Amino acid sequence: MNSMPFAIRAHSATNPASCSSAPQGATGAFTDAFGVDRLTEAVGIATDKLTRMLDSDALEGVSLERPQDLLAEARALMTTQESDSFDAERFSDILDLYIRTGVKLNSRGYMARQFSSVAPVTAAFDLVSAMAPQPASFYEVGQLANVADKIIAEEFGRRIGWETGRFDMVSTSGASLANMTAVLVARNRRLADSWKAGVGDGAGGRPAIAMGEDAHFSVSRIGGIIGIGEDQIVRLPLDARRRICAKGAAAALDAAAARGLDVFCIVAAAGTTSVGANDPLEALAHLARERGAWLHVDAAHNGAFLLSDRLRGRLAGIELADSFCLDAHKTLFVPAMCTLLFYRERGLAATAFPQKASYVLDPQEDEMSRFESGTQNFECTKRPAILNLWLAWALFGRRFFEEKLDYLTELTDFAHDQLNDLCDFAVAHRPESNILCFTHRPPGVAAADLGRLQLELRNRIRADGRYFISKVDLDGETVLRIVLMNHRIGRADIAGLVEEIRQQAAAIIADWTRQGVAA
């Protein structure tokens, strides 16, 4: 014990005299690490760095470093002996390393993925919720978090057109978990004994799930996770806009039934990851109803359009879905992870995990237990991420979200029109959200080399560090992809990206010519 940088004072339970004085607890450096002075000093250092980050107008994407180099640098920042004081310089260096190696979400050059710049006040609230936690699954330890769940549910219910008290909403961590939870509800409804007895063939055949060809990879994982099996995933064909084709879907379901498959759930999308397409939800809802199947909508990206009067129509039919989810940490601009999972019918949320445990469930429901969601989602200790969304809504109102969504989608339309007018660019689709895919086709490059060029363009632009864009394969063709998540990006930045692409392409072609690997 003498070698430790702190001491713990103990007392003997068998000695009445020692019981008369309360234990003093930890002292020294251990106590100091939890003290107010350390909080003040650490927050001051962090605030200074974040202020400089937000004030910067530099074009930055991401700075990729070799994993072994970064590993060595991170190890070098770790103390080599038990420390008895807070090392402010070491803490500052650790923050610098974190910021340097992270994606620059607040930069005008960041256009790569569906990670959003966040309202700073919500990030500040994260500090408070970390120091004074309210685990959000159970009311007795997360009172405001559970109340905020109900408020946000009611606000969205009005935008969906669902009557308050007639539907369920559960907040969870990420659309991957939300999608799986919703499909579990659908499975348990069709196969009532599956939770206890396991998944077997039902009266209609082997249980199966149907989804579009462009469904996110986390959705296709569900079959394996819940015991259906990947072989029982039915892929639904897409139309020219890369949406599920309703007529083709009906034929695919007929073919699946002929193979002895019982499709109990159709998973549609509102905002596919590849191009941001919205499936024809109304037609799919009718198709699902005809087949006795559940319709779940993965609206992780575009579900936030419910808050925009201009964009709401792009989600027509979502009110007919049995369930859908949306990621507030994507297009409602709050810290990750905050996902909302909606069920059209009240009471269905409780059927996802029909398990009882005395330490989390009281034998009789009361006014408090009606506010909690611990038995309705997979998580036990759940971050109160819903409070970030409620905070922004409480401070700024719905229009705060609507304004940014409208701007980003309008800017994406502008980018589409600009690229479409350039003879050396080809757009892959008309954007239905803030995602746009395209190819650069400079003169003299053979069609067979275009895919290789797009991949090399992504790599070189990323390595240059000023812009960060992504790529995706569409029908076997590699194309470039931008996702506009930051309201600081303007029309001049689209033009700047075009010039960056052209310059990098010219350098690539020159290298290929010298190497004799391109015509």
C-alpha positions as CSV (number, residue, x, y, z in Angstrom):
1,M,0.0,0.0,0.0
2,N,2.8,2.4,0.7
3,S,3.8,2.4,-2.9
4,M,0.4,3.7,-4.1
5,P,0.1,7.5,-4.7
6,F,-3.0,7.6,-2.5
7,A,-4.1,6.0,0.8
8,I,-7.4,4.4,1.8
9,R,-8.3,4.5,5.5
10,A,-10.1,1.4,6.7
11,H,-12.0,0.5,9.9
12,S,-12.7,-2.7,11.6
13,A,-16.4,-3.8,11.7
14,T,-15.7,-5.8,14.9
15,N,-14.3,-2.8,16.9
16,P,-17.1,-0.6,18.2
17,A,-14.6,2.3,18.8
18,S,-13.4,2.2,15.2
19,C,-17.1,2.3,14.0
20,S,-17.7,5.6,15.8
21,S,-15.7,7.5,13.2
22,A,-16.6,7.3,9.5
23,P,-13.9,6.1,7.1
24,Q,-12.0,9.0,5.5
25,G,-11.8,7.4,2.1
26,A,-9.1,8.1,-0.6
27,T,-6.6,11.0,-0.2
28,G,-3.8,12.5,-2.1
29,A,-3.5,12.3,-5.9
30,F,-6.5,10.0,-6.2
31,T,-8.7,12.6,-4.7
32,D,-7.0,15.4,-6.6
33,A,-7.8,13.6,-9.9
34,F,-11.5,13.9,-9.1
35,G,-11.3,17.5,-7.9
36,V,-12.8,20.8,-9.1
37,D,-9.4,22.3,-9.9
38,R,-8.6,19.5,-12.3
39,L,-12.0,19.9,-14.0
40,T,-11.5,23.7,-14.4
41,E,-7.9,23.3,-15.7
42,A,-8.8,20.5,-18.2
43,V,-12.0,22.3,-19.5
44,G,-9.9,25.4,-20.0
45,I,-7.4,23.6,-22.1
46,A,-10.0,21.8,-24.1
47,T,-12.1,25.0,-24.7
48,D,-9.1,26.9,-26.0
49,K,-8.3,24.1,-28.5
50,L,-12.0,23.8,-29.6
51,T,-12.3,27.5,-30.0
52,R,-9.3,27.6,-32.4
53,M,-10.7,24.6,-34.3
54,L,-14.1,26.3,-34.8
55,D,-12.5,29.7,-35.7
56,S,-10.3,28.1,-38.3
57,D,-11.3,28.7,-42.0
58,A,-8.7,26.3,-43.3
59,L,-9.6,23.7,-45.9
60,E,-9.0,20.4,-44.2
61,G,-10.1,16.8,-44.8
62,V,-8.4,14.1,-42.8
63,S,-4.7,13.5,-42.1
64,L,-4.0,9.8,-42.4
65,E,-1.0,8.4,-40.5
66,R,0.6,5.0,-40.6
67,P,-1.0,2.9,-37.8
68,Q,2.4,1.9,-36.4
69,D,3.6,5.5,-36.2
70,L,0.4,6.6,-34.5
71,L,0.7,3.7,-32.1
72,A,4.2,4.7,-31.1
73,E,3.1,8.4,-30.6
74,A,0.1,7.4,-28.5
75,R,2.3,5.1,-26.3
76,A,4.9,7.9,-25.9
77,L,2.1,10.1,-24.3
78,M,1.4,7.6,-21.6
79,T,3.1,8.1,-18.2
80,T,5.8,5.6,-17.4
81,Q,5.3,5.7,-13.7
82,E,2.5,6.2,-11.2
83,S,1.8,9.9,-11.3
84,D,0.8,12.0,-8.3
85,S,-0.3,15.1,-10.1
86,F,-2.3,16.2,-13.2
87,D,0.1,16.8,-16.1
88,A,-1.5,19.6,-18.0
89,E,1.1,19.5,-20.8
90,R,0.5,15.8,-21.4
91,F,-3.2,16.4,-21.4
92,S,-2.8,19.2,-23.9
93,D,-0.6,17.0,-26.2
94,I,-3.2,14.2,-26.0
95,L,-6.0,16.5,-27.2
96,D,-3.7,17.8,-30.0
97,L,-3.2,14.2,-31.1
98,Y,-6.9,13.5,-31.0
99,I,-7.9,16.6,-33.0
100,R,-5.0,16.2,-35.5
101,T,-6.0,12.6,-36.4
102,G,-9.8,13.2,-36.5
103,V,-12.0,14.2,-39.4
104,K,-12.4,17.9,-39.7
105,L,-16.2,18.0,-39.6
106,N,-16.3,21.8,-39.3
107,S,-14.1,22.4,-42.4
108,R,-15.4,23.4,-45.7
109,G,-13.3,20.7,-47.3
110,Y,-15.0,17.8,-45.5
111,M,-17.5,16.2,-47.8
112,A,-16.9,12.5,-47.3
113,R,-19.3,10.7,-45.0
114,Q,-22.5,11.0,-43.0
115,F,-20.8,12.4,-39.9
116,S,-22.2,15.8,-39.0
117,S,-20.7,18.9,-37.5
118,V,-22.6,19.5,-34.3
119,A,-24.2,22.5,-32.5
120,P,-21.5,23.5,-30.0
121,V,-24.0,23.9,-27.2
122,T,-25.0,20.2,-27.5
123,A,-21.3,19.2,-27.2
124,A,-21.0,21.3,-24.1
125,F,-24.0,19.5,-22.7
126,D,-22.2,16.2,-23.3
127,L,-19.7,17.3,-20.7
128,V,-22.4,17.9,-18.1
129,S,-24.2,14.6,-18.8
130,A,-20.8,12.8,-18.5
131,M,-20.1,14.3,-15.1
132,A,-23.7,14.1,-13.9
133,P,-25.0,11.0,-15.8
134,Q,-28.6,10.1,-16.3
135,P,-28.6,6.5,-17.7
136,A,-31.5,6.7,-20.0
137,S,-33.0,3.3,-19.8
138,F,-34.7,3.6,-16.3
139,Y,-36.6,6.5,-14.8
140,E,-35.2,6.3,-11.3
141,V,-31.7,7.1,-12.6
142,G,-32.6,9.0,-15.7
143,Q,-35.6,11.2,-15.0
144,L,-35.1,14.0,-17.5
145,A,-33.7,11.7,-20.1
146,N,-36.9,9.6,-20.0
147,V,-39.1,12.6,-20.0
148,A,-37.2,14.0,-23.0
149,D,-37.9,10.8,-24.9
150,K,-41.6,11.4,-24.5
151,I,-41.4,15.1,-25.6
152,I,-39.4,14.3,-28.7
153,A,-41.7,11.5,-29.5
154,E,-44.7,13.8,-29.3
155,E,-43.0,16.4,-31.5
156,F,-42.2,13.9,-34.2
157,G,-45.6,12.3,-33.9
158,R,-47.2,15.6,-34.9
159,R,-45.0,15.7,-38.0
160,I,-45.7,12.1,-38.9
161,G,-49.4,12.4,-38.4
162,W,-49.6,9.9,-35.6
163,E,-51.9,10.5,-32.5
164,T,-50.1,11.0,-29.2
165,G,-50.4,8.0,-27.0
166,R,-51.1,5.7,-30.0
167,F,-47.5,4.9,-31.0
168,D,-44.2,4.1,-29.4
169,M,-40.8,5.7,-29.7
170,V,-37.6,4.3,-28.2
171,S,-34.2,6.1,-28.4
172,T,-31.1,3.9,-28.9
173,S,-27.5,4.0,-30.0
174,G,-27.3,3.8,-33.8
175,A,-29.5,2.7,-36.7
176,S,-27.7,-0.7,-36.8
177,L,-29.2,-1.5,-33.4
178,A,-32.5,0.1,-34.2
179,N,-33.0,-1.8,-37.4
180,M,-32.2,-5.1,-35.7
181,T,-34.6,-4.3,-32.8
182,A,-37.4,-3.5,-35.2
183,V,-36.9,-6.8,-37.2
184,L,-36.9,-8.7,-33.9
185,V,-40.4,-7.3,-33.2
186,A,-41.4,-8.5,-36.7
187,R,-39.9,-11.9,-36.1
188,N,-41.5,-12.3,-32.7
189,R,-44.8,-11.4,-34.1
190,R,-44.6,-14.0,-36.9
191,L,-42.8,-16.7,-34.9
192,A,-44.3,-16.3,-31.5
193,D,-42.2,-19.0,-29.9
194,S,-38.8,-18.0,-31.4
195,W,-37.6,-16.0,-28.3
196,K,-37.7,-19.2,-26.1
197,A,-37.7,-22.1,-28.5
198,G,-35.4,-20.6,-31.2
199,V,-36.0,-19.9,-34.9
200,G,-37.6,-22.7,-36.9
201,D,-39.8,-23.0,-39.9
202,G,-43.1,-21.4,-39.6
203,A,-46.5,-22.3,-41.1
204,G,-45.6,-20.3,-44.3
205,G,-42.1,-21.9,-44.7
206,R,-38.6,-20.8,-43.8
207,P,-38.6,-17.3,-42.3
208,A,-37.0,-14.7,-44.5
209,I,-36.3,-10.9,-44.7
210,A,-36.5,-8.8,-47.9
211,M,-34.5,-5.7,-48.6
212,G,-33.3,-3.6,-51.5
213,E,-30.0,-4.2,-53.3
214,D,-28.6,-1.0,-51.9
215,A,-29.5,-1.8,-48.3
216,H,-26.8,-0.8,-45.7
217,F,-24.5,-3.7,-44.8
218,S,-25.7,-3.5,-41.2
219,V,-29.2,-4.4,-42.4
220,S,-28.0,-7.5,-44.2
221,R,-26.3,-8.6,-41.0
222,I,-29.6,-8.9,-39.3
223,G,-30.4,-12.2,-40.9
224,G,-27.4,-13.9,-39.3
225,I,-27.7,-12.1,-36.0
226,I,-31.3,-13.0,-35.2
227,G,-31.0,-16.6,-36.5
228,I,-32.8,-16.3,-39.8
229,G,-29.6,-16.8,-41.8
230,E,-28.1,-14.8,-44.7
231,D,-29.4,-17.4,-47.2
232,Q,-32.9,-16.3,-46.3
233,I,-32.3,-12.7,-47.3
234,V,-34.3,-11.8,-50.4
235,R,-32.9,-8.9,-52.4
236,L,-35.4,-6.6,-54.1
237,P,-34.5,-5.1,-57.5
238,L,-34.0,-1.3,-57.9
239,D,-35.4,1.1,-60.5
240,A,-33.5,3.7,-62.5
241,R,-33.3,6.0,-59.5
242,R,-31.8,3.2,-57.3
243,R,-35.0,2.8,-55.3
244,I,-36.7,-0.5,-54.7
245,C,-38.9,-1.2,-57.7
246,A,-42.4,-2.0,-56.2
247,K,-43.4,-4.1,-59.2
248,G,-40.1,-5.9,-59.2
249,A,-40.4,-6.4,-55.4
250,A,-43.8,-8.2,-55.8
251,A,-42.2,-10.5,-58.4
252,A,-39.2,-11.2,-56.1
253,L,-41.6,-12.0,-53.2
254,D,-43.6,-14.4,-55.4
255,A,-40.3,-16.1,-56.4
256,A,-39.3,-16.3,-52.7
257,A,-42.6,-17.9,-51.7
258,A,-42.2,-20.5,-54.5
259,R,-38.8,-21.4,-52.9
260,G,-40.5,-22.0,-49.6
261,L,-39.6,-18.7,-48.0
262,D,-41.9,-16.8,-45.7
263,V,-40.9,-13.2,-45.9
264,F,-42.1,-11.7,-42.6
265,C,-40.4,-8.4,-42.9
266,I,-39.6,-5.9,-45.7
267,V,-36.8,-3.4,-44.9
268,A,-37.0,-0.3,-47.1
269,A,-34.8,2.8,-46.9
270,A,-35.3,6.6,-46.8
271,G,-31.9,7.8,-47.7
272,T,-29.7,4.9,-48.9
273,T,-26.1,5.1,-47.9
274,S,-24.8,5.0,-51.5
275,V,-26.9,7.7,-53.2
276,G,-29.4,8.9,-50.6
277,A,-32.4,7.5,-52.5
278,N,-35.9,7.2,-50.9
279,D,-37.8,4.0,-51.6
280,P,-41.5,4.2,-52.7
281,L,-42.8,3.8,-49.1
282,E,-46.5,4.0,-49.8
283,A,-46.3,1.3,-52.5
284,L,-44.2,-0.9,-50.3
285,A,-46.5,-0.4,-47.3
286,H,-49.4,-1.7,-49.4
287,L,-47.3,-4.6,-50.7
288,A,-46.3,-5.6,-47.2
289,R,-49.9,-5.4,-46.0
290,E,-51.1,-7.6,-48.9
291,R,-48.4,-10.2,-48.0
292,G,-49.0,-10.0,-44.2
293,A,-45.4,-8.7,-43.8
294,W,-44.0,-6.1,-41.5
295,L,-42.6,-2.9,-43.2
296,H,-39.6,-1.3,-41.5
297,V,-37.9,1.8,-42.9
298,D,-34.3,2.5,-42.4
299,A,-34.6,6.3,-42.4
300,A,-31.3,6.8,-40.6
301,H,-30.3,9.6,-43.0
302,N,-33.4,11.1,-44.4
303,G,-35.8,10.6,-41.5
304,A,-35.0,14.0,-40.3
305,F,-36.7,15.4,-43.4
306,L,-39.9,15.1,-41.3
307,L,-38.9,18.4,-39.7
308,S,-38.8,20.3,-43.0
309,D,-41.9,21.5,-44.7
310,R,-40.1,21.5,-48.0
311,L,-38.6,18.0,-47.7
312,R,-41.4,16.2,-45.8
313,G,-43.0,15.1,-49.1
314,R,-39.9,13.0,-49.9
315,L,-40.9,10.6,-47.1
316,A,-44.5,10.2,-48.3
317,G,-45.8,6.9,-46.9
318,I,-43.5,6.7,-43.9
319,E,-46.6,7.1,-41.7
320,L,-47.8,3.7,-43.1
321,A,-44.7,1.8,-42.0
322,D,-44.9,-0.5,-39.0
323,S,-41.6,0.9,-37.8
324,F,-38.9,3.3,-38.8
325,C,-35.7,4.8,-37.4
326,L,-33.7,8.0,-37.9
327,D,-30.3,9.1,-36.7
328,A,-30.3,12.4,-35.0
329,H,-26.5,12.4,-35.0
330,K,-26.5,12.4,-38.8
331,T,-29.0,15.0,-40.0
332,L,-30.1,16.6,-36.8
333,F,-26.6,17.7,-35.9
334,V,-26.2,16.4,-32.4
335,P,-23.3,14.3,-30.9
336,A,-23.4,10.6,-31.6
337,M,-25.0,8.3,-31.0
338,C,-28.7,9.3,-30.9
339,T,-31.2,7.2,-32.8
340,L,-35.0,7.3,-32.6
341,L,-37.0,4.1,-33.3
342,F,-40.7,4.5,-34.0
343,Y,-43.5,1.9,-33.9
344,R,-46.8,2.8,-35.5
345,E,-48.8,0.8,-32.9
346,R,-48.4,1.3,-29.2
347,G,-47.2,-1.6,-27.2
348,L,-45.1,-3.2,-29.9
349,A,-41.8,-1.8,-28.5
350,A,-42.2,-4.1,-25.5
351,T,-42.2,-7.2,-27.7
352,A,-38.7,-6.9,-29.0
353,F,-37.1,-8.3,-25.9
354,P,-39.8,-10.2,-23.9
355,Q,-37.6,-10.9,-21.0
356,K,-38.3,-10.2,-17.3
357,A,-35.7,-9.4,-14.6
358,S,-36.7,-8.4,-11.1
359,Y,-33.8,-5.9,-10.8
360,V,-35.1,-3.8,-13.7
361,L,-38.8,-4.5,-13.8
362,D,-41.4,-3.9,-11.1
363,P,-44.2,-6.4,-10.9
364,Q,-46.8,-3.7,-11.5
365,E,-46.6,-0.8,-13.9
366,D,-46.8,2.7,-12.3
367,E,-46.5,6.3,-13.5
368,M,-42.7,6.1,-13.4
369,S,-42.2,2.7,-15.2
370,R,-44.5,3.9,-18.0
371,F,-41.8,6.5,-18.8
372,E,-38.8,4.2,-19.2
373,S,-37.5,2.1,-22.1
374,G,-35.1,-0.3,-20.4
375,T,-37.1,-3.4,-21.4
376,Q,-37.7,-2.1,-24.9
377,N,-34.2,-1.9,-26.2
378,F,-31.0,-3.9,-26.1
379,E,-29.0,-1.5,-24.0
380,C,-29.0,-1.5,-20.2
381,T,-26.8,1.4,-19.5
382,K,-27.7,3.9,-22.2
383,R,-26.2,7.4,-22.7
384,P,-28.8,10.1,-22.4
385,A,-28.1,11.2,-26.0
386,I,-31.8,12.2,-26.4
387,L,-31.0,15.1,-24.1
388,N,-28.7,16.7,-26.8
389,L,-31.6,16.7,-29.3
390,W,-34.1,17.9,-26.7
391,L,-31.7,20.7,-25.7
392,A,-31.2,22.0,-29.2
393,W,-35.0,21.8,-29.8
394,A,-35.7,23.6,-26.5
395,L,-33.2,26.4,-27.2
396,F,-33.8,26.9,-30.9
397,G,-37.0,25.2,-32.0
398,R,-37.8,23.0,-35.0
399,R,-36.8,25.7,-37.5
400,F,-33.2,25.3,-36.5
401,F,-33.1,21.8,-37.9
402,E,-35.2,22.7,-40.9
403,E,-33.0,25.6,-42.0
404,K,-29.8,23.5,-42.1
405,L,-31.5,20.6,-43.9
406,D,-33.0,22.8,-46.5
407,Y,-29.7,24.5,-47.1
408,L,-27.7,21.3,-47.4
409,T,-30.1,19.7,-49.9
410,E,-30.3,22.9,-51.9
411,L,-26.5,23.0,-52.1
412,T,-26.4,19.4,-53.2
413,D,-28.9,20.2,-56.0
414,F,-26.6,23.1,-57.0
415,A,-23.6,20.8,-57.1
416,H,-25.6,18.3,-59.3
417,D,-26.5,21.1,-61.8
418,Q,-23.0,22.4,-61.9
419,L,-21.4,19.1,-62.5
420,N,-24.0,18.1,-65.0
421,D,-23.1,21.1,-67.1
422,L,-19.4,20.2,-67.3
423,C,-18.4,18.1,-70.2
424,D,-15.7,16.3,-68.2
425,F,-18.1,15.2,-65.4
426,A,-21.0,12.9,-65.3
427,V,-23.6,12.7,-62.5
428,A,-24.9,9.3,-61.5
429,H,-28.3,10.4,-60.3
430,R,-30.6,13.3,-59.3
431,P,-30.0,13.8,-55.6
432,E,-32.9,13.1,-53.2
433,S,-30.9,14.3,-50.2
434,N,-27.5,15.8,-49.5
435,I,-25.6,12.9,-51.2
436,L,-24.3,13.1,-54.8
437,C,-22.4,10.5,-56.8
438,F,-20.5,11.4,-60.0
439,T,-17.5,10.5,-62.1
440,H,-14.7,12.7,-63.6
441,R,-14.1,11.8,-67.2
442,P,-11.2,13.8,-68.6
443,P,-10.6,13.6,-72.4
444,G,-8.3,10.7,-73.5
445,V,-9.0,8.3,-70.6
446,A,-10.4,5.0,-71.8
447,A,-13.7,3.8,-70.4
448,A,-11.9,0.8,-68.9
449,D,-9.7,3.1,-66.9
450,L,-12.4,5.4,-65.5
451,G,-13.1,3.3,-62.4
452,R,-9.4,3.1,-61.6
453,L,-9.1,6.8,-62.0
454,Q,-11.9,7.6,-59.6
455,L,-10.3,5.4,-56.9
456,E,-7.0,7.1,-57.4
457,L,-8.6,10.5,-57.3
458,R,-10.2,9.7,-54.0
459,N,-6.9,8.5,-52.6
460,R,-4.8,11.5,-53.8
461,I,-7.4,14.1,-52.8
462,R,-7.5,12.5,-49.3
463,A,-3.7,12.4,-49.1
464,D,-3.4,16.0,-50.1
465,G,-5.5,16.9,-47.0
466,R,-7.5,19.9,-48.3
467,Y,-10.6,18.0,-49.3
468,F,-12.0,14.7,-48.2
469,I,-14.5,12.9,-50.4
470,S,-15.5,9.3,-50.6
471,K,-16.2,6.7,-53.3
472,V,-18.9,4.0,-53.8
473,D,-19.4,1.2,-56.3
474,L,-22.7,1.4,-58.3
475,D,-23.5,-1.6,-60.4
476,G,-19.8,-2.5,-60.5
477,E,-18.6,1.0,-61.4
478,T,-16.5,3.0,-59.0
479,V,-17.8,6.6,-58.7
480,L,-16.9,9.5,-56.5
481,R,-19.3,10.6,-53.7
482,I,-19.8,13.7,-51.7
483,V,-22.0,14.1,-48.6
484,L,-22.7,17.7,-47.7
485,M,-23.1,17.8,-43.9
486,N,-21.6,21.2,-43.0
487,H,-23.5,24.4,-43.5
488,R,-20.2,26.3,-43.8
489,I,-19.7,24.7,-47.2
490,G,-20.7,27.1,-50.0
491,R,-21.0,27.2,-53.8
492,A,-17.4,28.4,-54.1
493,D,-16.2,25.3,-52.3
494,I,-18.0,23.1,-54.9
495,A,-16.1,25.0,-57.6
496,G,-12.9,24.5,-55.6
497,L,-13.4,20.8,-55.4
498,V,-14.0,20.6,-59.1
499,E,-10.6,22.3,-59.7
500,E,-8.9,20.0,-57.2
501,I,-10.3,17.0,-59.0
502,R,-9.1,18.2,-62.4
503,Q,-5.6,19.0,-61.1
504,Q,-5.2,15.7,-59.4
505,A,-6.5,13.9,-62.5
506,A,-4.0,15.6,-64.7
507,A,-1.2,14.5,-62.3
508,I,-2.5,10.9,-62.3
509,I,-2.7,10.7,-66.1
510,A,0.8,12.2,-66.4
511,D,2.1,9.5,-64.0
512,W,0.3,6.8,-65.9
513,T,1.7,8.0,-69.2
514,R,5.3,8.0,-67.8
515,Q,4.7,4.5,-66.4
516,G,3.2,3.3,-69.7
517,V,0.1,2.0,-68.0
518,A,-2.6,4.2,-69.7
519,A,-3.4,5.0,-73.2
